[in-house]
Amino acid sequence: MSKKSERLGRLLGKIELPIDAPDAVPEGTLFELGMLLVLRRELSATRAKAGLAKLKETFEDWNEARVSQVQELARCLVPAGSEIPTAAGRYFPAACALKEYMQEIFQKTHGLDLETLRESEIEASRLVPQFTTLGNSLGSVLLWGASDGALPVTTAITRVLDRLGLVSRTSSITKLRASVEPLVAPGDGLRVAMGFGLVADAWCDQRKPVCWECSLVDDCAHGKKVRIEWKKQQERLAAQAARDEARRLAAEERERVRLEKEAERERKQAEAKAQRVERAEQRRREQLERKQAAAKKKAAAAKKAAAKKAAARKKSAAKKKAPAKKKAPAKKKTPAKKKTAKKKAGGKKAVAKKKAGTKKATVKKKSGARKAAAKGKAAGKKATGSGSRKAARRR
């Protein structure tokens, strides 16, 4: 046995298969083999076979099963003697997977017949890996059954073996089988295909492999390189995450400060507004009080005026109702009083006339005396002047 064969066997021992590899090709069509494989992922081998047989009995053809409800498929998987409504819930995931498988085969082949896989090994190796419900691992069993027990080889399995350094990658299925078969121990062909097909499905993607999670990473040069790059990327991402977290915290702090300032500003604005409202309310109350006081004063004045009018009306009404009183005749003045009054008036007038005459005589006397004095002065001056002129002539 070569070193590559030993290494392949050692690597295969590190892979845990989801289901055991069958020893012989099961009876039935390739489509039914795929159904059995899908059920085996959820159920035991015995329960999967019994459920498939119950489905055959229940439905006339597989297309009827494809268009039926998942609950109907789940009831067919329930063991005989179990309470169907209660037990059907446990088989619901298996029924969902089965319906998804049938729907996918119908969409990709436009039917439910996979017997054409027996006609061309190349076409089968290209089509089967496209069935996502089976994948490369369970699809290898389907290819194994289609080729009557020959070693199933796909491009995905070859990619895994190439990255592990066991074979060289090629696009020819015949050459791939020829390079892989010498490394496989007798009877281990299907297990090798299922194991490395599982690695291809789970971790060894063509474009974005997750080698750091693969169980064979320590034995894979490509996987080690990818893991190193992934670790560096994780460190960069961690550093970037730390920077982002610091920026986030700083932004949150700025936002917190901004919100506090905004809240303080709003609080002050609210206080100022409340004060303005309070002052306006105070002015309104004062104005209302003044209006009420004026209204009360006006009402009191109106009440007082109304009371006066009512009293006047009452008094007027009382006068109208009372009998009119006769006026007493005016007393005639006696002639003596009239004469006395006339005498007093005449005496007053005589005194006034006398006083007026006395005043006038006094004034006339004073004016006559002044005039006489003036005339005397003028005559004296005239006499003096004429005397002086006569004396001048004499000289």
Secondary structure, 3 states (H helix, E strand, C coil): CCHHHHHHHHHHHCCCCCCCCCCCCCCCCHHHHHHHHHHHHHCCHHHHHHHHHHHHHHCCCHHHHHCCCHHHHHHHHCCCCCCHHHHHHHHHHHHHHHHHHHHHHHHHHCCCCCHHHHCCHHHHHHHHHHCCCCHHHHHHHHHHHHCCCCCCCCHHHHHHHHHCCCCCCCCCHHHHHHHHHHHCCCCCHHHHHHHHHHHHHHCCCCCCCCHHHCCCHHHCHHHHHHHHHHHHHHHHHHHHHHHHHHHHHHHHHHHHHHHHHHHHHHHHHHHHHHHHHHHHHHHHHHHHHHHHHHHHHHHHHHHHHHHHHHHHHHHHHHHHHCCCCCCCCCCCCCHHHHHHHHHHHHHHHHHHHHHHHHHHHHHHHHHHHHHHHHHHHHHHHHHHHHHHHHHHHHC
